[in-house]
Amino acid sequence: MTQVKTGDTVRLHYTGTLSDGSTFDSSAGRDPLEFTVGSGQIIPGLDNAIPGMTVGDTKKVEIPAAEAYGDPDPQALQTVPRADIPAEIPLEIGTQLQVQTQNGQVIPVNVQEITEETVTLDANHPLAGKDLTFDIELVAIA
């Protein structure tokens, strides 16, 4: 059987869980995830687990935060005056918003804290700082 090597395009089914066992993402009921191994299209810890697999193989991969979305970056927190946020935007802790940077890039942020005067926005990936586990099944090597 052909084994996956870096540069191959593969398709796999996956279920990603957190350390408490809750599922954060899954391809169940959807098309398999397709990507090129070693291209940086997926998190490093998962990308590194694919070479050597053959079609039909299944594997459980435990990925530390450093090989997933990294540790939370304190510089990704920004406190803005509450008055700068349009009144029609609902503000609740955990709400995901999109902000535009000075160079026009749109990035997702989560509302982390709200006071009378300010709102703290968090641009870290929601899974930053979390260890992840993936159950994967290699469906195809293209």
OpenMM code with the backbone's topology and positions (N, CA, C; nanometers):
from openmm import Vec3, app, unit

residues = "MET THR GLN VAL LYS THR GLY ASP THR VAL ARG LEU HIS TYR THR GLY THR LEU SER ASP GLY SER THR PHE ASP SER SER ALA GLY ARG ASP PRO LEU GLU PHE THR VAL GLY SER GLY GLN ILE ILE PRO GLY LEU ASP ASN ALA ILE PRO GLY MET THR VAL GLY ASP THR LYS LYS VAL GLU ILE PRO ALA ALA GLU ALA TYR GLY ASP PRO ASP PRO GLN ALA LEU GLN THR VAL PRO ARG ALA ASP ILE PRO ALA GLU ILE PRO LEU GLU ILE GLY THR GLN LEU GLN VAL GLN THR GLN ASN GLY GLN VAL ILE PRO VAL ASN VAL GLN GLU ILE THR GLU GLU THR VAL THR LEU ASP ALA ASN HIS PRO LEU ALA GLY LYS ASP LEU THR PHE ASP ILE GLU LEU VAL ALA ILE ALA".split()
positions = [
    Vec3(0.0836, -0.1193, 0.0000),
    Vec3(0.0000, 0.0000, 0.0000),
    Vec3(0.0875, 0.1249, 0.0000),
    Vec3(0.0368, 0.2265, -0.0630),
    Vec3(0.1084, 0.3529, -0.0692),
    Vec3(0.0975, 0.4266, 0.0629),
    Vec3(0.2112, 0.4735, 0.1123),
    Vec3(0.2127, 0.5521, 0.2355),
    Vec3(0.2173, 0.6999, 0.2017),
    Vec3(0.1521, 0.7800, 0.2844),
    Vec3(0.1520, 0.9250, 0.2673),
    Vec3(0.2920, 0.9788, 0.2900),
    Vec3(0.3304, 1.0736, 0.2039),
    Vec3(0.4564, 1.1441, 0.2220),
    Vec3(0.4319, 1.2937, 0.2055),
    Vec3(0.5228, 1.3736, 0.2538),
    Vec3(0.5116, 1.5189, 0.2415),
    Vec3(0.4931, 1.5555, 0.0950),
    Vec3(0.3994, 1.6454, 0.0686),
    Vec3(0.3689, 1.6893, -0.0676),
    Vec3(0.2475, 1.6201, -0.1265),
    Vec3(0.2042, 1.5074, -0.0661),
    Vec3(0.0836, 1.4391, -0.1131),
    Vec3(-0.0402, 1.5183, -0.0736),
    Vec3(-0.1408, 1.5151, -0.1591),
    Vec3(-0.2718, 1.5689, -0.1236),
    Vec3(-0.3538, 1.4533, -0.0691),
    Vec3(-0.4106, 1.4722, 0.0490),
    Vec3(-0.4840, 1.3654, 0.1163),
    Vec3(-0.6236, 1.4139, 0.1544),
    Vec3(-0.7100, 1.3169, 0.1808),
    Vec3(-0.8424, 1.3457, 0.2351),
    Vec3(-0.8582, 1.2615, 0.3604),
    Vec3(-0.9055, 1.3259, 0.4677),
    Vec3(-0.9258, 1.2502, 0.5905),
    Vec3(-1.0490, 1.2983, 0.6649),
    Vec3(-1.1088, 1.2040, 0.7363),
    Vec3(-1.2162, 1.2372, 0.8292),
    Vec3(-1.1524, 1.2554, 0.9657),
    Vec3(-1.2107, 1.3443, 1.0450),
    Vec3(-1.1527, 1.3731, 1.1752),
    Vec3(-1.2609, 1.4143, 1.2747),
    Vec3(-1.2291, 1.3943, 1.4006),
    Vec3(-1.3053, 1.4520, 1.5106),
    Vec3(-1.2031, 1.5095, 1.6071),
    Vec3(-1.2164, 1.6376, 1.6369),
    Vec3(-1.1258, 1.7052, 1.7292),
    Vec3(-1.1938, 1.7261, 1.8624),
    Vec3(-1.1237, 1.6875, 1.9703),
    Vec3(-1.1791, 1.7039, 2.1046),
    Vec3(-1.0818, 1.7774, 2.1952),
    Vec3(-1.1381, 1.8368, 2.2997),
    Vec3(-1.0587, 1.9042, 2.4024),
    Vec3(-1.0281, 1.8055, 2.5139),
    Vec3(-0.9464, 1.8483, 2.6095),
    Vec3(-0.9060, 1.7583, 2.7172),
    Vec3(-1.0235, 1.7124, 2.8031),
    Vec3(-1.1350, 1.7877, 2.8037),
    Vec3(-1.2532, 1.7457, 2.8800),
    Vec3(-1.3424, 1.6499, 2.8009),
    Vec3(-1.2987, 1.6162, 2.6773),
    Vec3(-1.3737, 1.5220, 2.5949),
    Vec3(-1.4757, 1.5871, 2.5029),
    Vec3(-1.4982, 1.7176, 2.5158),
    Vec3(-1.5964, 1.7842, 2.4300),
    Vec3(-1.5403, 1.8005, 2.2884),
    Vec3(-1.6273, 1.7835, 2.1896),
    Vec3(-1.5890, 1.7955, 2.0489),
    Vec3(-1.5929, 1.9421, 2.0078),
    Vec3(-1.4839, 1.9907, 1.9456),
    Vec3(-1.4817, 2.1282, 1.8965),
    Vec3(-1.4982, 2.1345, 1.7455),
    Vec3(-1.4737, 2.0228, 1.6747),
    Vec3(-1.4909, 2.0209, 1.5295),
    Vec3(-1.4901, 1.8764, 1.4828),
    Vec3(-1.5605, 1.8511, 1.3727),
    Vec3(-1.5649, 1.7166, 1.3170),
    Vec3(-1.6054, 1.7249, 1.1704),
    Vec3(-1.5568, 1.6297, 1.0921),
    Vec3(-1.5978, 1.6219, 0.9522),
    Vec3(-1.7185, 1.5292, 0.9357),
    Vec3(-1.7709, 1.4743, 1.0458),
    Vec3(-1.8858, 1.3834, 1.0386),
    Vec3(-2.0010, 1.4521, 0.9665),
    Vec3(-2.0572, 1.3813, 0.8688),
    Vec3(-2.1677, 1.4369, 0.7922),
    Vec3(-2.1253, 1.5358, 0.6852),
    Vec3(-1.9962, 1.5546, 0.6678),
    Vec3(-1.9432, 1.6471, 0.5665),
    Vec3(-1.8415, 1.5725, 0.4811),
    Vec3(-1.7952, 1.6394, 0.3764),
    Vec3(-1.6874, 1.5829, 0.2957),
    Vec3(-1.5608, 1.5766, 0.3802),
    Vec3(-1.4720, 1.4801, 0.3501),
    Vec3(-1.3457, 1.4748, 0.4232),
    Vec3(-1.2646, 1.6030, 0.4014),
    Vec3(-1.1788, 1.6327, 0.4963),
    Vec3(-1.0866, 1.7454, 0.4850),
    Vec3(-0.9798, 1.7093, 0.3830),
    Vec3(-0.9552, 1.7992, 0.2873),
    Vec3(-0.8516, 1.7757, 0.1858),
    Vec3(-0.7444, 1.8821, 0.2008),
    Vec3(-0.6189, 1.8385, 0.2007),
    Vec3(-0.5070, 1.9313, 0.2129),
    Vec3(-0.3806, 1.8638, 0.1615),
    Vec3(-0.2766, 1.9448, 0.1411),
    Vec3(-0.1474, 1.8951, 0.0985),
    Vec3(-0.0578, 1.8824, 0.2219),
    Vec3(-0.0088, 1.7623, 0.2465),
    Vec3(0.0729, 1.7344, 0.3645),
    Vec3(0.2015, 1.8170, 0.3594),
    Vec3(0.2315, 1.8836, 0.4709),
    Vec3(0.3538, 1.9622, 0.4813),
    Vec3(0.3442, 2.1023, 0.4248),
    Vec3(0.2246, 2.1445, 0.3816),
    Vec3(0.2099, 2.2756, 0.3175),
    Vec3(0.1740, 2.3865, 0.4155),
    Vec3(0.1486, 2.3499, 0.5423),
    Vec3(0.1107, 2.4514, 0.6403),
    Vec3(-0.0377, 2.4854, 0.6366),
    Vec3(-0.1191, 2.4063, 0.5666),
    Vec3(-0.2625, 2.4346, 0.5571),
    Vec3(-0.3369, 2.3960, 0.6846),
    Vec3(-0.2796, 2.3076, 0.7650),
    Vec3(-0.3427, 2.2655, 0.8901),
    Vec3(-0.2418, 2.2834, 1.0037),
    Vec3(-0.2869, 2.2646, 1.1275),
    Vec3(-0.1960, 2.2839, 1.2408),
    Vec3(-0.0793, 2.1848, 1.2339),
    Vec3(0.0397, 2.2277, 1.2783),
    Vec3(0.1601, 2.1450, 1.2648),
    Vec3(0.1492, 2.0060, 1.3275),
    Vec3(0.0935, 1.9961, 1.4468),
    Vec3(0.0867, 1.8671, 1.5145),
    Vec3(0.0070, 1.7635, 1.4380),
    Vec3(-0.0986, 1.8073, 1.3698),
    Vec3(-0.1778, 1.7147, 1.2892),
    Vec3(-0.1061, 1.6855, 1.1577),
    Vec3(-0.0502, 1.7879, 1.0969),
    Vec3(0.0233, 1.7717, 0.9713),
    Vec3(0.1362, 1.6689, 0.9870),
    Vec3(0.2064, 1.6751, 1.0999),
    Vec3(0.3195, 1.5849, 1.1234),
    Vec3(0.2776, 1.4407, 1.1493),
    Vec3(0.1507, 1.4181, 1.1816),
    Vec3(0.1021, 1.2838, 1.2136),
    Vec3(0.0600, 1.2038, 1.0904),
    Vec3(0.0492, 1.2675, 0.9759),
    Vec3(-0.0072, 1.2031, 0.8571),
    Vec3(0.0947, 1.1201, 0.7781),
    Vec3(0.2191, 1.1662, 0.7575),
    Vec3(0.3132, 1.0854, 0.6799),
    Vec3(0.3268, 0.9443, 0.7369),
    Vec3(0.3300, 0.8461, 0.6469),
    Vec3(0.3420, 0.7064, 0.6862),
    Vec3(0.2084, 0.6348, 0.6936),
    Vec3(0.0984, 0.7097, 0.6972),
    Vec3(-0.0336, 0.6456, 0.7008),
    Vec3(-0.0682, 0.5918, 0.5622),
    Vec3(-0.1541, 0.4901, 0.5573),
    Vec3(-0.2063, 0.4375, 0.4312),
    Vec3(-0.3582, 0.4501, 0.4337),
    Vec3(-0.4195, 0.4464, 0.3163),
    Vec3(-0.5648, 0.4604, 0.3061),
    Vec3(-0.6333, 0.3565, 0.3945),
    Vec3(-0.7288, 0.4047, 0.4752),
    Vec3(-0.8013, 0.3175, 0.5675),
    Vec3(-0.7457, 0.3195, 0.7088),
    Vec3(-0.6226, 0.3693, 0.7265),
    Vec3(-0.5640, 0.3772, 0.8612),
    Vec3(-0.6422, 0.4756, 0.9476),
    Vec3(-0.6526, 0.4440, 1.0766),
    Vec3(-0.7076, 0.5362, 1.1750),
    Vec3(-0.6010, 0.5598, 1.2808),
    Vec3(-0.6119, 0.6748, 1.3467),
    Vec3(-0.5107, 0.7113, 1.4452),
    Vec3(-0.5704, 0.8125, 1.5413),
    Vec3(-0.5284, 0.8059, 1.6667),
    Vec3(-0.5598, 0.9095, 1.7664),
    Vec3(-0.4324, 0.9907, 1.7845),
    Vec3(-0.4429, 1.1217, 1.7669),
    Vec3(-0.3272, 1.2098, 1.7740),
    Vec3(-0.3501, 1.3117, 1.8849),
    Vec3(-0.2617, 1.3126, 1.9839),
    Vec3(-0.2688, 1.4123, 2.0907),
    Vec3(-0.1698, 1.5234, 2.0590),
    Vec3(-0.2211, 1.6455, 2.0536),
    Vec3(-0.1409, 1.7592, 2.0087),
    Vec3(-0.1346, 1.8647, 2.1187),
    Vec3(-0.0134, 1.8928, 2.1697),
    Vec3(-0.0010, 1.9991, 2.2696),
    Vec3(-0.0289, 2.1356, 2.2059),
    Vec3(-0.0707, 2.2296, 2.2880),
    Vec3(-0.1062, 2.3636, 2.2390),
    Vec3(0.0020, 2.4244, 2.1504),
    Vec3(0.1296, 2.4013, 2.1858),
    Vec3(0.2403, 2.4597, 2.1093),
    Vec3(0.2430, 2.4110, 1.9641),
    Vec3(0.1894, 2.2914, 1.9367),
    Vec3(0.1861, 2.2377, 1.8008),
    Vec3(0.0477, 2.2517, 1.7375),
    Vec3(-0.0407, 2.3256, 1.8069),
    Vec3(-0.1750, 2.3490, 1.7547),
    Vec3(-0.1889, 2.4986, 1.7238),
    Vec3(-0.2524, 2.5728, 1.8132),
    Vec3(-0.2732, 2.7161, 1.7908),
    Vec3(-0.1861, 2.8027, 1.8802),
    Vec3(-0.0895, 2.7403, 1.9491),
    Vec3(0.0042, 2.8145, 2.0322),
    Vec3(-0.0572, 2.8621, 2.1627),
    Vec3(0.0230, 2.9325, 2.2382),
    Vec3(-0.0234, 2.9895, 2.3644),
    Vec3(-0.0923, 3.1224, 2.3371),
    Vec3(-0.1851, 3.1615, 2.4241),
    Vec3(-0.2479, 3.2935, 2.4058),
    Vec3(-0.1421, 3.4038, 2.4107),
    Vec3(-0.1571, 3.5006, 2.3233),
    Vec3(-0.0644, 3.6134, 2.3167),
    Vec3(-0.1285, 3.7340, 2.3854),
    Vec3(-0.0693, 3.7804, 2.4963),
    Vec3(-0.1282, 3.8956, 2.5661),
    Vec3(-0.1392, 4.0193, 2.4768),
    Vec3(-0.0531, 4.0288, 2.3744),
    Vec3(-0.0592, 4.1443, 2.2842),
    Vec3(-0.1781, 4.1368, 2.1893),
    Vec3(-0.2470, 4.0223, 2.1867),
    Vec3(-0.3656, 4.0079, 2.1020),
    Vec3(-0.4904, 4.0601, 2.1724),
    Vec3(-0.4750, 4.1090, 2.2950),
    Vec3(-0.5856, 4.1713, 2.3673),
    Vec3(-0.5803, 4.3213, 2.3430),
    Vec3(-0.6958, 4.3796, 2.3168),
    Vec3(-0.6993, 4.5241, 2.2961),
    Vec3(-0.8214, 4.5799, 2.3673),
    Vec3(-0.7987, 4.6826, 2.4461),
    Vec3(-0.9074, 4.7497, 2.5151),
    Vec3(-0.9397, 4.8772, 2.4387),
    Vec3(-1.0674, 4.8918, 2.4030),
    Vec3(-1.1112, 5.0077, 2.3245),
    Vec3(-1.2217, 5.0799, 2.4017),
    Vec3(-1.2353, 5.2106, 2.3773),
    Vec3(-1.3458, 5.2828, 2.4416),
    Vec3(-1.4797, 5.2246, 2.3949),
    Vec3(-1.5687, 5.2044, 2.4895),
    Vec3(-1.7002, 5.1490, 2.4553),
    Vec3(-1.7717, 5.2377, 2.3532),
    Vec3(-1.7485, 5.3674, 2.3599),
    Vec3(-1.8124, 5.4618, 2.2677),
    Vec3(-1.7688, 5.4400, 2.1231),
    Vec3(-1.6535, 5.3732, 2.1026),
    Vec3(-1.6047, 5.3484, 1.9665),
    Vec3(-1.6780, 5.2330, 1.8976),
    Vec3(-1.7570, 5.1585, 1.9728),
    Vec3(-1.8293, 5.0455, 1.9153),
    Vec3(-1.9722, 5.0912, 1.8868),
    Vec3(-2.0163, 5.0768, 1.7611),
    Vec3(-2.1510, 5.1234, 1.7260),
    Vec3(-2.2585, 5.0628, 1.8167),
    Vec3(-2.3571, 5.1439, 1.8506),
    Vec3(-2.4621, 5.1041, 1.9447),
    Vec3(-2.5410, 4.9827, 1.8977),
    Vec3(-2.5511, 4.9622, 1.7655),
    Vec3(-2.6311, 4.8496, 1.7149),
    Vec3(-2.5602, 4.7151, 1.7272),
    Vec3(-2.4330, 4.7159, 1.7659),
    Vec3(-2.3594, 4.5903, 1.7842),
    Vec3(-2.3820, 4.5415, 1.9264),
    Vec3(-2.4415, 4.4217, 1.9401),
    Vec3(-2.4672, 4.3704, 2.0746),
    Vec3(-2.3360, 4.3316, 2.1432),
    Vec3(-2.3225, 4.3707, 2.2671),
    Vec3(-2.2002, 4.3415, 2.3417),
    Vec3(-2.2317, 4.2477, 2.4577),
    Vec3(-2.1814, 4.1268, 2.4471),
    Vec3(-2.1875, 4.0300, 2.5556),
    Vec3(-2.0541, 3.9575, 2.5577),
    Vec3(-2.0094, 3.9159, 2.6754),
    Vec3(-1.8843, 3.8419, 2.6844),
    Vec3(-1.8976, 3.7147, 2.6022),
    Vec3(-1.7967, 3.6888, 2.5179),
    Vec3(-1.7964, 3.5714, 2.4316),
    Vec3(-1.8463, 3.5981, 2.2908),
    Vec3(-1.9092, 3.7141, 2.2690),
    Vec3(-1.9577, 3.7474, 2.1355),
    Vec3(-1.8405, 3.7606, 2.0393),
    Vec3(-1.8546, 3.6995, 1.9213),
    Vec3(-1.7493, 3.7134, 1.8208),
    Vec3(-1.7839, 3.8297, 1.7287),
    Vec3(-1.6870, 3.9153, 1.7084),
    Vec3(-1.7004, 4.0299, 1.6200),
    Vec3(-1.5881, 4.0257, 1.5176),
    Vec3(-1.5989, 4.1099, 1.4176),
    Vec3(-1.4894, 4.1268, 1.3217),
    Vec3(-1.4455, 4.2714, 1.3275),
    Vec3(-1.3148, 4.2908, 1.3316),
    Vec3(-1.2599, 4.4256, 1.3306),
    Vec3(-1.1664, 4.4390, 1.2116),
    Vec3(-1.1535, 4.5629, 1.1658),
    Vec3(-1.0651, 4.5901, 1.0533),
    Vec3(-0.9425, 4.6631, 1.1048),
    Vec3(-0.8248, 4.6107, 1.0676),
    Vec3(-0.6997, 4.6731, 1.1095),
    Vec3(-0.6736, 4.7970, 1.0247),
    Vec3(-0.5716, 4.8721, 1.0629),
    Vec3(-0.5378, 4.9941, 0.9896),
    Vec3(-0.5025, 4.9655, 0.8443),
    Vec3(-0.4492, 4.8437, 0.8154),
    Vec3(-0.4132, 4.8126, 0.6762),
    Vec3(-0.5275, 4.7434, 0.6015),
    Vec3(-0.6477, 4.7388, 0.6630),
    Vec3(-0.7644, 4.6857, 0.5939),
    Vec3(-0.7920, 4.5382, 0.6168),
    Vec3(-0.7057, 4.4695, 0.6906),
    Vec3(-0.7259, 4.3270, 0.7167),
    Vec3(-0.8400, 4.3100, 0.8169),
    Vec3(-0.9298, 4.2148, 0.7894),
    Vec3(-1.0403, 4.1859, 0.8801),
    Vec3(-1.0022, 4.0651, 0.9648),
    Vec3(-1.0125, 4.0801, 1.0980),
    Vec3(-0.9780, 3.9694, 1.1874),
    Vec3(-1.0925, 3.9456, 1.2861),
    Vec3(-1.1161, 3.8177, 1.3196),
    Vec3(-1.2188, 3.7888, 1.4197),
    Vec3(-1.1650, 3.8142, 1.5603),
    Vec3(-1.2509, 3.8673, 1.6453),
    Vec3(-1.2165, 3.8894, 1.7852),
    Vec3(-1.3342, 3.8452, 1.8717),
    Vec3(-1.3051, 3.8131, 1.9965),
    Vec3(-1.4094, 3.7803, 2.0929),
    Vec3(-1.4126, 3.8870, 2.2005),
    Vec3(-1.5332, 3.9229, 2.2427),
    Vec3(-1.5474, 4.0171, 2.3531),
    Vec3(-1.5086, 3.9439, 2.4814),
    Vec3(-1.4054, 3.9940, 2.5494),
    Vec3(-1.3559, 3.9280, 2.6688),
    Vec3(-1.4036, 3.9951, 2.7982),
    Vec3(-1.4132, 4.1280, 2.7953),
    Vec3(-1.4538, 4.2013, 2.9159),
    Vec3(-1.5267, 4.3282, 2.8742),
    Vec3(-1.6270, 4.3652, 2.9536),
    Vec3(-1.7042, 4.4867, 2.9264),
    Vec3(-1.7141, 4.5654, 3.0569),
    Vec3(-1.6796, 4.6940, 3.0491),
    Vec3(-1.7010, 4.7832, 3.1633),
    Vec3(-1.7870, 4.8992, 3.1138),
    Vec3(-1.8169, 4.9917, 3.2028),
    Vec3(-1.8956, 5.1101, 3.1634),
    Vec3(-1.8228, 5.1904, 3.0552),
    Vec3(-1.6891, 5.1915, 3.0636),
    Vec3(-1.6098, 5.2769, 2.9755),
    Vec3(-1.5399, 5.2051, 2.8608),
    Vec3(-1.5066, 5.0765, 2.8802),
    Vec3(-1.4235, 5.0072, 2.7818),
    Vec3(-1.4776, 4.8686, 2.7471),
    Vec3(-1.4264, 4.8166, 2.6354),
    Vec3(-1.4519, 4.6792, 2.5927),
    Vec3(-1.3162, 4.6182, 2.5584),
    Vec3(-1.2870, 4.4999, 2.6141),
    Vec3(-1.1622, 4.4312, 2.5832),
    Vec3(-1.1913, 4.3227, 2.4815),
    Vec3(-1.1185, 4.3291, 2.3698),
    Vec3(-1.1343, 4.2354, 2.2588),
    Vec3(-1.0135, 4.1427, 2.2532),
    Vec3(-1.0376, 4.0167, 2.2246),
    Vec3(-0.9326, 3.9142, 2.2208),
    Vec3(-0.9223, 3.8597, 2.0791),
    Vec3(-0.8059, 3.8813, 2.0157),
    Vec3(-0.7835, 3.8336, 1.8785),
    Vec3(-0.7119, 3.6983, 1.8746),
    Vec3(-0.6871, 3.6373, 1.9912),
    Vec3(-0.6285, 3.5038, 1.9924),
    Vec3(-0.7262, 3.4044, 1.9306),
    Vec3(-0.6725, 3.2983, 1.8703),
    Vec3(-0.7582, 3.1908, 1.8207),
    Vec3(-0.8324, 3.1329, 1.9403),
    Vec3(-0.9599, 3.0980, 1.9257),
    Vec3(-1.0357, 3.0432, 2.0395),
    Vec3(-0.9732, 2.9173, 2.1002),
    Vec3(-0.8917, 2.8445, 2.0246),
    Vec3(-0.8284, 2.7233, 2.0764),
    Vec3(-0.6842, 2.7460, 2.1220),
    Vec3(-0.6380, 2.8716, 2.1226),
    Vec3(-0.5024, 2.9013, 2.1710),
    Vec3(-0.4901, 2.8572, 2.3163),
    Vec3(-0.3784, 2.7933, 2.3477),
    Vec3(-0.3523, 2.7490, 2.4837),
    Vec3(-0.4158, 2.6160, 2.5197),
    Vec3(-0.4839, 2.5537, 2.4244),
    Vec3(-0.5524, 2.4270, 2.4526),
    Vec3(-0.4817, 2.3100, 2.3849),
    Vec3(-0.4671, 2.2002, 2.4596),
    Vec3(-0.4184, 2.0753, 2.4025),
    Vec3(-0.5358, 2.0103, 2.3306),
    Vec3(-0.5104, 1.9542, 2.2130),
    Vec3(-0.6163, 1.8978, 2.1293),
    Vec3(-0.5917, 1.7501, 2.1025),
    Vec3(-0.6991, 1.6764, 2.0821),
    Vec3(-0.6906, 1.5366, 2.0416),
    Vec3(-0.7730, 1.5199, 1.9152),
    Vec3(-0.7153, 1.4520, 1.8169),
    Vec3(-0.7860, 1.4238, 1.6927),
    Vec3(-0.7929, 1.2736, 1.6707),
    Vec3(-0.9125, 1.2254, 1.6391),
    Vec3(-0.9302, 1.0902, 1.5878),
    Vec3(-0.9421, 1.1061, 1.4376),
    Vec3(-0.8499, 1.0451, 1.3622),
    Vec3(-0.8467, 1.0647, 1.2174),
    Vec3(-0.8549, 0.9322, 1.1436),
    Vec3(-0.9086, 0.9391, 1.0226),
    Vec3(-0.9125, 0.8246, 0.9319),
    Vec3(-0.8703, 0.8739, 0.7946),
    Vec3(-0.7659, 0.8162, 0.7391),
    Vec3(-0.7200, 0.8536, 0.6062),
    Vec3(-0.8114, 0.7897, 0.5032),
    Vec3(-0.8791, 0.8728, 0.4235),
    Vec3(-0.9768, 0.8261, 0.3262),
    Vec3(-0.9142, 0.8085, 0.1881),
    Vec3(-0.8238, 0.8997, 0.1497),
    Vec3(-0.7664, 0.8932, 0.0148),
    Vec3(-0.6345, 0.9673, 0.0078),
    Vec3(-0.5499, 0.9203, -0.0840),
    Vec3(-0.4277, 0.9919, -0.1225),
    Vec3(-0.4488, 1.0265, -0.2679),
    Vec3(-0.4503, 1.1567, -0.2985),
    Vec3(-0.4807, 1.1973, -0.4361),
    Vec3(-0.3566, 1.1897, -0.5243),
] * unit.nanometer
topology = app.Topology()
chain = topology.addChain("A")
for resn in residues:
    res = topology.addResidue(resn, chain)
    for name in ("N", "CA", "C"):
        topology.addAtom(name, app.Element.getBySymbol(name[0]), res)
